[in-house]
């Protein structure tokens, strides 16, 4: 065993406890009662400890027990060793309960824009202040793979809820679609519009690296939308730049209007459309307490 400056292969934690009890009581009988062991066993353990070191730690007479100079030094080391072990136990327990450690969170831009990330992290860190949270932005389509490759612990993604094997998800939000237009568009003052009102115009869409579009549900529901040209981008800011520049219109989830992007107006879409759904994802077999604690805080 090696701890608190004491190095000897035969010494065990109980030797420190036994010695501290005798050193504090200066009486083998009282120390044995305190430790709930018989006195001869305690005497044998202290003698064994002295034999390990080849040094007397106690001066014994029929009437008294006193610490030698070496005994006083070993008492200081014993206190330090017990504190160190206690600290190690507390550290491991805290980690196992999710009170410490790191939580790696992956997310798509829409989750951040909607405020899901900030509100969830604030709630989580207020309850678990000693857990370090790291953030990694990524397309929604990459969140599941990042989980399965252990690159992140939890993730936010706009999905259909049909996750790959090994990934579990829970719905954490959904939003209606708005029509984003340049502020000089013919419909800019209308307040609301139908999908057919922009049929034949240029359309800007947020597209995942795998080709999936954020408005797949819109396109499926309205196959006659027939845009003249489709601009695809994997960046939210680029999407809105297409709109503000007058190059096209875009269907965006309602939280996007919080960006207050200059030159862009947002109209309510009166057609019935499937809402954009945001889900929290994690590995199905993840047993880490930090992950479980975060899921619990999100699902409050």
FIZA-506282 format. One record per atom (N, C-alpha, C): residue in three letters; x, y, z. Coordinates in steps of 0.05 Angstrom, whole numbers, padded with zeros to 5 digits, always signed. Layout:
N
ALAXYZ/...
This chain:
300
UNK+00017-00024+00000/UNK+00000+00000+00000/UNK+00017+00025+00000/UNK+00009+00046-00015/UNK+00023+00071-00016/UNK+00003+00094-00012/UNK+00005+00109+00009/UNK-00013+00131+00014/UNK-00002+00151+00034/UNK-00007+00176+00029/UNK+00001+00198+00047/UNK+00030+00196+00056/UNK+00048+00187+00038/UNK+00076+00187+00045/UNK+00085+00161+00058/UNK+00066+00142+00064/UNK+00073+00116+00077/UNK+00075+00095+00055/UNK+00098+00081+00053/UNK+00102+00061+00033/UNK+00110+00035+00046/UNK+00094+00016+00045/UNK+00101-00011+00056/UNK+00081-00031+00045/UNK+00090-00053+00032/UNK+00072-00071+00019/UNK+00053-00086+00039/UNK+00060-00087+00065/UNK+00044-00103+00083/UNK+00023-00086+00098/UNK+00025-00060+00097/UNK+00008-00043+00113/UNK-00020-00041+00100/UNK-00041-00041+00117/UNK-00068-00040+00108/UNK-00083-00017+00122/UNK-00106-00010+00111/UNK-00121+00013+00122/UNK-00127+00009+00151/UNK-00133-00016+00158/UNK-00141-00021+00186/UNK-00118-00015+00206/UNK-00093-00018+00197/UNK-00071-00012+00214/UNK-00071+00018+00222/UNK-00078+00035+00203/UNK-00080+00064+00210/UNK-00102+00068+00230/UNK-00125+00056+00225/UNK-00148+00060+00244/UNK-00141+00049+00272/UNK-00129+00026+00273/UNK-00122+00014+00299/UNK-00102+00032+00314/UNK-00081+00041+00299/UNK-00061+00057+00312/UNK-00072+00084+00322/UNK-00089+00097+00306/UNK-00101+00122+00314/UNK-00117+00119+00339/UNK-00133+00097+00341/UNK-00149+00092+00365/UNK-00132+00089+00390/UNK-00110+00074+00388/UNK-00092+00070+00411/UNK-00078+00097+00418/UNK-00069+00111+00397/UNK-00055+00136+00401/UNK-00072+00157+00414/UNK-00098+00157+00408/UNK-00116+00177+00419/UNK-00125+00169+00447/UNK-00129+00143+00452/UNK-00139+00134+00478/UNK-00116+00130+00498/UNK-00092+00123+00486/UNK-00068+00116+00503/UNK-00076+00094+00523/UNK-00092+00076+00513/UNK-00101+00054+00530/UNK-00112+00032+00512/UNK-00100+00008+00513/UNK-00108-00013+00494/UNK-00137-00023+00499/UNK-00145-00023+00524/UNK-00172-00033+00530/UNK-00193-00014+00519/UNK-00190+00012+00524/UNK-00209+00031+00514/UNK-00209+00032+00483/UNK-00185+00030+00472/UNK-00183+00030+00443/UNK-00196+00006+00430/UNK-00193-00017+00443/UNK-00205-00042+00433/UNK-00236-00040+00434/UNK-00246-00029+00456/UNK-00275-00025+00458/UNK-00285-00006+00437/UNK-00271+00015+00432/UNK-00278+00035+00412/UNK-00279+00022+00384/UNK-00260+00004+00379/UNK-00259-00009+00353/UNK-00277-00034+00351/UNK-00288-00041+00374/UNK-00305-00065+00375/UNK-00290-00091+00368/UNK-00266-00093+00378/UNK-00250-00117+00375/UNK-00239-00124+00403/UNK-00229-00149+00406/UNK-00217-00157+00432/UNK-00190-00145+00435/UNK-00182-00140+00460/UNK-00156-00127+00465/UNK-00132-00143+00455/UNK-00131-00169+00459/UNK-00108-00184+00449/UNK-00104-00181+00418/UNK-00126-00180+00403/UNK-00124-00177+00374/UNK-00112-00150+00368/UNK-00121-00129+00383/UNK-00111-00102+00378/UNK-00081-00100+00384/UNK-00073-00112+00407/UNK-00045-00113+00415/UNK-00028-00126+00393/UNK-00038-00148+00382/UNK-00023-00163+00362/UNK-00021-00146+00336/UNK-00041-00131+00329/UNK-00040-00115+00305/UNK-00020-00092+00308/UNK-00019-00080+00331/UNK+00000-00058+00335/UNK+00028-00069+00335/UNK+00032-00092+00348/UNK+00059-00105+00348/UNK+00067-00112+00319/UNK+00048-00122+00304/UNK+00054-00129+00276/UNK+00062-00104+00260/UNK+00049-00081+00266/UNK+00056-00056+00253/UNK+00084-00047+00260/UNK+00091-00050+00285/UNK+00119-00042+00293/UNK+00140-00061+00281/UNK+00132-00086+00278/UNK+00151-00105+00266/UNK+00156-00099+00236/UNK+00134-00089+00223/UNK+00137-00082+00194/UNK+00158-00059+00192/UNK+00157-00040+00210/UNK+00174-00016+00208/UNK+00201-00021+00221/UNK+00202-00041+00240/UNK+00226-00045+00256/UNK+00231-00022+00275/UNK+00209-00009+00283/UNK+00210+00015+00300/UNK+00189+00013+00321/UNK+00195+00022+00346/UNK+00175+00023+00367/UNK+00159+00049+00363/UNK+00133+00045+00363/UNK+00114+00068+00360/UNK+00102+00076+00387/UNK+00102+00057+00406/UNK+00090+00062+00432/UNK+00110+00053+00454/UNK+00110+00068+00475/UNK+00125+00060+00500/UNK+00104+00050+00519/UNK+00107+00024+00527/UNK+00086+00012+00543/UNK+00098+00005+00571/UNK+00083+00011+00591/UNK+00089+00001+00618/UNK+00063-00011+00629/UNK+00064-00022+00652/UNK+00040-00034+00664/UNK+00019-00013+00670/UNK+00028+00012+00672/UNK+00009+00033+00680/UNK+00002+00053+00658/UNK+00018+00054+00637/UNK+00013+00074+00617/UNK+00023+00066+00589/UNK+00012+00080+00570/UNK+00020+00077+00542/UNK+00026+00105+00531/UNK+00049+00109+00520/UNK+00057+00135+00509/UNK+00068+00132+00481/UNK+00065+00153+00465/UNK+00076+00153+00438/UNK+00106+00159+00438/UNK+00121+00144+00423/UNK+00148+00151+00418/UNK+00149+00174+00398/UNK+00173+00185+00393/UNK+00175+00206+00374/UNK+00167+00196+00346/UNK+00175+00171+00340/UNK+00167+00159+00314/UNK+00137+00155+00314/UNK+00125+00148+00337/UNK+00097+00144+00339/UNK+00081+00169+00334/UNK+00091+00192+00344/UNK+00078+00217+00339/UNK+00078+00224+00309/UNK+00101+00219+00296/UNK+00102+00224+00268/UNK+00084+00206+00252/UNK+00082+00180+00260/UNK+00065+00162+00246/UNK+00035+00168+00251/UNK+00029+00180+00274/UNK+00001+00189+00279/UNK-00007+00211+00259/UNK+00012+00230+00254/UNK+00005+00251+00235/UNK+00001+00238+00207/UNK+00018+00219+00200/UNK+00015+00206+00174/UNK-00011+00190+00173/UNK-00018+00178+00195/UNK-00043+00162+00196/UNK-00067+00179+00191/UNK-00068+00202+00204/UNK-00090+00220+00200/UNK-00092+00228+00170/UNK-00069+00235+00158/UNK-00069+00242+00130/UNK-00078+00220+00112/UNK-00069+00195+00119/UNK-00077+00172+00103/UNK-00107+00167+00104/UNK-00119+00170+00127/UNK-00148+00165+00131/UNK-00164+00187+00117/UNK-00154+00212+00118/UNK-00168+00233+00104/UNK-00166+00229+00074/UNK-00143+00220+00064/UNK-00140+00215+00035/UNK-00158+00193+00026/UNK-00160+00171+00041/UNK-00178+00149+00033/UNK-00207+00158+00034/UNK-00214+00173+00055/UNK-00242+00183+00057/UNK-00249+00201+00034/UNK-00229+00218+00026/UNK-00234+00236+00003/UNK-00237+00220-00023/UNK-00221+00199-00026/UNK-00223+00182-00050/UNK-00250+00168-00051/UNK-00260+00159-00029/UNK-00286+00146-00028/UNK-00308+00166-00035/UNK-00306+00190-00024/UNK-00326+00210-00030/UNK-00326+00218-00059/UNK-00302+00219-00071/UNK-00299+00226-00099/UNK-00312+00206-00117/UNK-00307+00180-00111/UNK-00319+00158-00127/UNK-00349+00158-00124/UNK-00359+00162-00100/UNK-00388+00162-00095/UNK-00401+00185-00110/UNK-00388+00208-00109/UNK-00400+00232-00123/UNK-00401+00226-00153/UNK-00379+00214-00164/UNK-00379+00208-00193/UNK-00401+00188-00200/UNK-00403+00167-00183/UNK-00423+00146-00189/UNK-00452+00157-00188/UNK-00456+00178-00172/UNK-00483+00190-00169/UNK-00487+00213-00189/UNK-00467+00218-00206/UNK-00469+00239-00226/UNK-00466+00267-00215/UNK-00454+00269-00191/UNK-00450+00296-00179/UNK-00425+00309-00190/UNK-00407+00293-00202/UNK-00383+00304-00215/UNK-00380+00291-00242/UNK-00360+00299-00257/UNK-00355+00287-00283/UNK-00361+00307-00305/UNK-00364+00297-00330/UNK-00368+00314-00353/UNK-00392+00304-00369/UNK-00408+00322-00379/UNK-00430+00316-00397/UNK-00425+00329-00424/UNK-00423+00312-00445/UNK-00417+00322-00472/UNK-00443+00324-00487/UNK-00451+00348-00496/UNK-00477+00352-00508/UNK-00474+00361-00537/UNK-00487+00347-00555/UNK-00487+00354-00583/UNK-00515+00365-00591/UNK-00515+00384-00610/UNK-00541+00396-00616/UNK-00540+00409-00644/UNK-00564+00410-00655/UNK-00568+00425-00680/UNK-00575+00454-00675/UNK-00572+00471-00694/UNK-00576+00500-00690/UNK-00604+00506-00681/UNK-00624+00491-00692/UNK-00652+00498-00684/UNK-00657+00495-00654/UNK-00644+00475-00642/UNK-00647+00471-00613/UNK-00636+00495-00598/UNK-00614+00506-00607/UNK-00602+00530-00594/UNK-00620+00554-00598/UNK-00629+00558-00623/UNK-00646+00581-00629/UNK-00672+00581-00613/UNK-00683+00557-00609/UNK-00708+00554-00594/UNK-00705+00558-00564/UNK-00680+00560-00555/UNK-00675+00563-00526/UNK-00675+00538-00510/UNK-00678+00515-00524/UNK-00678+00490-00509/UNK-00652+00484-00495/UNK-00630+00490-00509/UNK-00604+00484-00498/UNK-00599+00501-00473/UNK-00601+00527-00475/UNK-00595+00544-00452/UNK-00612+00539-00428/UNK-00638+00536-00432/UNK-00656+00532-00409/UNK-00650+00505-00395/UNK-00645+00484-00412/UNK-00640+00458-00400/UNK-00613+00457-00385/UNK-00593+00469-00396/UNK-00566+00470-00383/UNK-00568+00486-00357/UNK-00581+00508-00358/UNK-00583+00524-00333/UNK-00597+00509-00311/UNK-00618+00495-00318/UNK-00632+00479-00298/UNK-00615+00456-00288/UNK-00600+00443-00306/UNK-00583+00421-00298/UNK-00560+00430-00281/UNK-00546+00451-00289/UNK-00523+00460-00273/UNK-00530+00473-00247/UNK-00555+00483-00244/UNK-00563+00493-00218/UNK-00566+00470-00198/UNK-00573+00447-00208/UNK-00576+00423-00190/UNK-00550+00407-00188/UNK-00534+00407-00209/UNK-00509+00392-00209/UNK-00486+00411-00216/UNK-00479+00429-00199/UNK-00459+00450-00206/UNK-00431+00440-00211/UNK-00424+00416-00201/UNK-00397+00406-00204/UNK-00393+00389-00229/UNK-00413+00387-00246/UNK-00411+00372-00271/UNK-00403+00392-00293/UNK-00382+00386-00308/UNK-00373+00403-00330/UNK-00389+00396-00355/UNK-00401+00416-00367/UNK-00417+00411-00392/UNK-00402+00423-00416/UNK-00398+00406-00436/UNK-00385+00415-00461/UNK-00405+00413-00484/UNK-00403+00431-00503/UNK-00422+00434-00525/UNK-00408+00429-00552/UNK-00423+00415-00570/UNK-00413+00410-00597/UNK-00436+00413-00616/UNK-00434+00434-00633/UNK-00456+00438-00653/UNK-00451+00419-00676/UNK-00473+00407-00686/UNK-00472+00388-00709/UNK-00499+00387-00722/UNK-00499+00378-00747/UNK-00525+00374-00760/UNK-00542+00353-00746/UNK-00568+00355-00747/UNK-00585+00336-00733/UNK-00580+00308-00742/UNK-00573+00304-00768/UNK-00569+00278-00779/UNK-00545+00264-00768/UNK-00527+00279-00755/UNK-00502+00267-00745/UNK-00503+00261-00715/UNK-00525+00269-00702/UNK-00526+00266-00673/UNK-00527+00236-00665/UNK-00542+00220-00678/UNK-00544+00191-00671/UNK-00517+00177-00674/UNK-00503+00183-00697/UNK-00477+00171-00701/UNK-00457+00180-00680/UNK-00459+00205-00672/UNK-00441+00216-00652/UNK-00445+00202-00625/UNK-00470+00195-00619/UNK-00477+00181-00595/UNK-00466+00152-00596/UNK-00470+00139-00618/UNK-00462+00111-00621/UNK-00431+00108-00621/UNK-00418+00129-00630/UNK-00388+00129-00630/UNK-00377+00141-00605/UNK-00394+00146-00585/UNK-00386+00157-00559/UNK-00371+00184-00562/UNK-00379+00200-00581/UNK-00368+00227-00584/UNK-00383+00247-00566/UNK-00408+00241-00561/UNK-00425+00257-00543/UNK-00441+00239-00524/UNK-00452+00250-00504/UNK-00468+00235-00484/UNK-00498+00238-00489/UNK-00507+00262-00496/UNK-00535+00267-00503/UNK-00535+00287-00526/UNK-00557+00287-00541/UNK-00559+00305-00563/UNK-00587+00315-00569/UNK-00589+00337-00582/UNK-00615+00348-00591/UNK-00615+00347-00622/UNK-00638+00337-00632/UNK-00640+00335-00662/UNK-00669+00337-00670/UNK-00673+00348-00694/UNK-00699+00347-00706/UNK-00701+00321-00721/UNK-00717+00303-00710/UNK-00720+00276-00722/UNK-00749+00267-00723/UNK-00753+00244-00735/UNK-00780+00233-00736/UNK-00786+00215-00712/UNK-00766+00211-00695/UNK-00770+00193-00673/UNK-00763+00164-00679/UNK-00756+00158-00704/UNK-00748+00131-00712/UNK-00717+00130-00711/UNK-00707+00126-00687/UNK-00678+00127-00683/UNK-00665+00100-00689/UNK-00639+00100-00696/UNK-00625+00075-00701/UNK-00623+00058-00676/UNK-00618+00032-00679/UNK-00616+00014-00657/UNK-00593+00024-00638/UNK-00599+00024-00613/UNK-00580+00033-00593/UNK-00584+00061-00584/UNK-00602+00076-00597/UNK-00608+00104-00590/UNK-00637+00107-00582/UNK-00641+00120-00559/UNK-00668+00126-00549/UNK-00672+00156-00551/UNK-00697+00164-00555/UNK-00703+00192-00557/UNK-00729+00199-00543/UNK-00732+00224-00536/UNK-00756+00234-00523/UNK-00762+00262-00534/UNK-00787+00267-00541/UNK-00795+00292-00552/UNK-00793+00314-00531/UNK-00780+00336-00538/UNK-00776+00359-00520/UNK-00788+00385-00530/UNK-00798+00385-00555/UNK-00810+00409-00565/UNK-00819+00405-00594/UNK-00838+00422-00602/UNK-00848+00422-00630/UNK-00858+00450-00636/UNK-00855+00458-00661/UNK-00861+00485-00669/UNK-00875+00486-00696/UNK-00893+00505-00700/UNK-00905+00508-00727/UNK-00885+00521-00746/UNK-00891+00518-00772/UNK-00874+00530-00792/UNK-00884+00559-00799/UNK-00865+00576-00804/UNK-00871+00603-00814/UNK-00858+00606-00842/UNK-00869+00624-00857/UNK-00858+00630-00883/UNK-00841+00656-00881/UNK-00815+00653-00886/UNK-00796+00676-00884/UNK-00794+00688-00912/UNK-00798+00714-00913/UNK-00797+00729-00939/UNK-00779+00753-00936/UNK-00768+00762-00959/UNK-00754+00788-00958/UNK-00775+00810-00953/UNK-00768+00831-00939/UNK-00788+00851-00931/UNK-00799+00867-00955/UNK-00788+00864-00979/UNK-00800+00877-01002/UNK-00815+00857-01020/UNK-00821+00834-01009/UNK-00837+00814-01024/UNK-00866+00823-01026/UNK-00879+00815-01047/UNK-00907+00823-01052/UNK-00926+00814-01029/UNK-00918+00793-01013/UNK-00935+00784-00991/UNK-00926+00794-00964/UNK-00906+00811-00963/UNK-00894+00819-00938/UNK-00913+00831-00918/UNK-00934+00844-00928/UNK-00953+00857-00910/UNK-00978+00840-00904/UNK-00978+00816-00915/UNK-01002+00800-00913/UNK-01008+00789-00885/UNK-00987+00783-00870/UNK-00990+00772-00843/UNK-00993+00742-00843/UNK-01003+00730-00864/UNK-01006+00701-00866/UNK-01006+00694-00896/UNK-01001+00668-00901/UNK-01000+00659-00929/UNK-01005+00629-00930/UNK-01012+00620-00954/UNK-01014+00591-00959/UNK-00989+00582-00974/UNK-00983+00557-00973/UNK-00960+00546-00987/UNK-00962+00552-01016/UNK-00986+00549-01028/UNK-00989+00554-01057/UNK-00983+00583-01065/UNK-00983+00602-01045/UNK-00978+00629-01052/UNK-00949+00634-01062/UNK-00931+00616-01055/UNK-00903+00619-01063/UNK-00895+00597-01083/UNK-00914+00583-01093/UNK-00907+00562-01113/UNK-00895+00575-01137/UNK-00874+00563-01147/UNK-00860+00574-01171/UNK-00839+00594-01164/UNK-00835+00601-01139/UNK-00814+00620-01131/UNK-00789+00605-01123/UNK-00767+00619-01121/UNK-00742+00607-01111/UNK-00745+00600-01081/UNK-00735+00577-01074/UNK-00738+00568-01046/UNK-00711+00562-01034/UNK-00706+00572-01010/UNK-00682+00566-00995/UNK-00689+00546-00974/UNK-00673+00524-00972/UNK-00679+00504-00952/UNK-00653+00497-00936/UNK-00658+00490-00911/UNK-00636+00481-00894/UNK-00633+00451-00899/UNK-00610+00443-00910/UNK-00606+00415-00918/UNK-00583+00403-00902/UNK-00588+00378-00892/UNK-00568+00363-00877/UNK-00546+00353-00897/UNK-00523+00347-00886/UNK-00502+00336-00904/UNK-00510+00311-00919/UNK-00529+00296-00908/UNK-00538+00271-00921/UNK-00560+00277-00942/UNK-00566+00303-00946/UNK-00586+00310-00966/UNK-00614+00315-00956/UNK-00619+00307-00931/UNK-00646+00311-00920/UNK-00651+00341-00916/UNK-00676+00349-00921/UNK-00683+00377-00919/UNK-00700+00381-00893/UNK-00698+00405-00882/UNK-00714+00411-00858/UNK-00743+00413-00865/UNK-00750+00417-00890/UNK-00778+00420-00898/UNK-00789+00396-00913/UNK-00777+00373-00907/UNK-00787+00348-00920/UNK-00816+00344-00917/UNK-00826+00351-00892/UNK-00855+00348-00887/UNK-00872+00367-00903/UNK-00861+00391-00908/UNK-00876+00411-00924/UNK-00877+00401-00953/UNK-00855+00391-00963/UNK-00853+00382-00991/UNK-00871+00358-00996/UNK-00872+00340-00975/UNK-00889+00316-00978/UNK-00918+00324-00977/UNK-00925+00343-00960/UNK-00953+00351-00957/UNK-00963+00367-00982/UNK-00944+00380-00995/UNK-00952+00397-01017/UNK-00933+00391-01041/UNK-00938+00368-01054/UNK-00921+00361-01077/UNK-00922+00380-01100/UNK-00943+00397-01101/UNK-00946+00416-01123/UNK-00932+00443-01118/UNK-00916+00444-01096/UNK-00903+00469-01089/UNK-00885+00478-01112/UNK-00871+00460-01125/UNK-00856+00464-01150/UNK-00840+00490-01150/UNK-00819+00493-01133/UNK-00803+00518-01134/UNK-00788+00520-01160/UNK-00783+00545-01168/UNK-00768+00550-01193/UNK-00739+00541-01189/UNK-00728+00547-01166/UNK-00700+00539-01160/UNK-00698+00534-01130/UNK-00682+00515-01122/UNK-00678+00509-01094/UNK-00649+00514-01086/UNK-00645+00532-01067/UNK-00619+00537-01055/UNK-00617+00520-01030/UNK-00596+00504-01029/UNK-00592+00487-01006/UNK-00568+00496-00989/UNK-00571+00497-00964/UNK-00549+00505-00946/UNK-00550+00490-00920/UNK-00527+00485-00908/UNK-00527+00472-00882/UNK-00522+00491-00859/UNK-00525+00517-00865/UNK-00521+00538-00844/UNK-00545+00556-00842/UNK-00555+00559-00818/UNK-00578+00576-00813/UNK-00574+00604-00823/UNK-00551+00616-00817/UNK-00546+00643-00825/UNK-00546+00646-00856/UNK-00536+00626-00870/UNK-00536+00627-00899/UNK-00565+00625-00909/UNK-00581+00609-00896/UNK-00609+00606-00904/UNK-00623+00633-00902/UNK-00619+00647-00880/UNK-00632+00673-00877/UNK-00621+00694-00895/UNK-00595+00691-00902/UNK-00583+00710-00921/UNK-00596+00708-00949/UNK-00602+00683-00957/UNK-00616+00679-00982/UNK-00643+00695-00982/UNK-00657+00693-00959/UNK-00683+00706-00957/UNK-00679+00737-00957/UNK-00662+00747-00939/UNK-00659+00776-00936/UNK-00649+00789-00961/UNK-00634+00773-00977/UNK-00623+00784-01003/UNK-00643+00784-01025/UNK-00666+00772-01020/UNK-00687+00771-01041/UNK-00683+00748-01061/UNK-00665+00730-01054/UNK-00659+00707-01073/UNK-00680+00685-01071/UNK-00695+00684-01049/UNK-00715+00663-01046/UNK-00730+00667-01021/UNK-00750+00649-01017/UNK-00766+00648-00992/UNK-00759+00622-00978/UNK-00766+00620-00952/UNK-00759+00596-00937/UNK-00781+00590-00917/UNK-00786+00564-00912/UNK-00803+00555-00890/UNK-00785+00549-00867/UNK-00790+00562-00844/UNK-00773+00559-00821/UNK-00790+00554-00796/UNK-00779+00540-00776/UNK-00795+00536-00751/UNK-00798+00563-00737/UNK-00820+00566-00722/UNK-00827+00592-00710/UNK-00805+00604-00693/UNK-00788+00589-00678/UNK-00768+00603-00662/UNK-00748+00619-00678/UNK-00747+00615-00704/UNK-00728+00630-00721/UNK-00733+00660-00721/UNK-00759+00668-00716/UNK-00765+00696-00717/UNK-00752+00711-00694/UNK-00742+00697-00673/UNK-00729+00710-00651/UNK-00702+00721-00660/UNK-00691+00712-00683/UNK-00666+00723-00692/UNK-00667+00752-00701/UNK-00692+00761-00708/UNK-00695+00789-00717/UNK-00676+00796-00740/UNK-00675+00777-00759/UNK-00656+00781-00782/UNK-00665+00804-00799/UNK-00648+00824-00803/UNK-00654+00848-00818/UNK-00663+00841-00847/UNK-00685+00854-00855/UNK-00694+00850-00883/UNK-00712+00826-00886/UNK-00720+00813-00864/UNK-00736+00788-00866/UNK-00762+00793-00850/UNK-00785+00784-00861/UNK-00810+00783-00847/UNK-00820+00755-00846/UNK-00837+00749-00827/UNK-00847+00722-00823/UNK-00877+00722-00824/UNK-00888+00703-00839/UNK-00917+00700-00842/UNK-00927+00674-00830/UNK-00950+00674-00818/UNK-00962+00650-00809/UNK-00971+00634-00834/UNK-00966+00607-00833/UNK-00975+00590-00854/UNK-01002+00578-00846/UNK-01023+00584-00862/UNK-01050+00575-00854/UNK-01056+00547-00862/UNK-01040+00535-00880/UNK-01044+00507-00887/UNK-01037+00489-00863/UNK-01050+00466-00860/UNK-01042+00447-00839/UNK-01016+00433-00847/UNK-00996+00437-00830/UNK-00970+00425-00836/UNK-00960+00409-00811/UNK-00946+00387-00815/UNK-00935+00373-00792/UNK-00914+00391-00779/UNK-00915+00395-00753/UNK-00897+00413-00740/UNK-00869+00401-00739/UNK-00849+00419-00737/UNK-00822+00411-00734/UNK-00819+00400-00705/UNK-00808+00377-00702/UNK-00806+00364-00675/UNK-00777+00362-00667/UNK-00771+00370-00642/UNK-00744+00368-00631/UNK-00744+00346-00610/UNK-00723+00329-00611/UNK-00721+00307-00592/UNK-00694+00307-00578/UNK-00694+00297-00553/UNK-00669+00292-00539/UNK-00662+00263-00543/UNK-00636+00258-00550/UNK-00627+00231-00556/UNK-00604+00223-00537/UNK-00603+00197-00531/UNK-00581+00186-00515/UNK-00578+00156-00522/UNK-00555+00145-00515/UNK-00550+00117-00519/UNK-00568+00100-00501/UNK-00581+00081-00513/UNK-00601+00065-00498/UNK-00589+00051-00474/UNK-00564+00042-00476/UNK-00552+00027-00455/UNK-00533+00044-00437/UNK-00535+00070-00440/UNK-00518+00087-00424/UNK-00527+00085-00394/UNK-00507+00079-00377/UNK-00513+00077-00349/UNK-00500+00099-00333/UNK-00489+00119-00347/UNK-00476+00141-00332/UNK-00497+00158-00318/UNK-00491+00163-00293/UNK-00510+00178-00276/UNK-00513+00207-00286/UNK-00492+00219-00297/UNK-00494+00246-00307/UNK-00515+00248-00330/UNK-00515+00227-00347/UNK-00534+00227-00369/UNK-00563+00224-00358/UNK-00566+00205-00339/UNK-00593+00201-00327/UNK-00603+00226-00313/UNK-00585+00240-00300/UNK-00592+00264-00286/UNK-00600+00286-00305/UNK-00586+00288-00328/UNK-00593+00308-00348/UNK-00620+00302-00361/UNK-00624+00277-00368/UNK-00650+00269-00379/UNK-00673+00276-00360/UNK-00669+00270-00335/UNK-00689+00276-00315/UNK-00695+00307-00313/UNK-00674+00323-00315/UNK-00677+00352-00313/UNK-00692+00363-00337/UNK-00687+00352-00361/UNK-00700+00361-00385/UNK-00729+00353-00385/UNK-00736+00330-00374/UNK-00763+00319-00375/UNK-00780+00328-00352/UNK-00770+00347-00335/UNK-00787+00357-00313/UNK-00813+00370-00323/
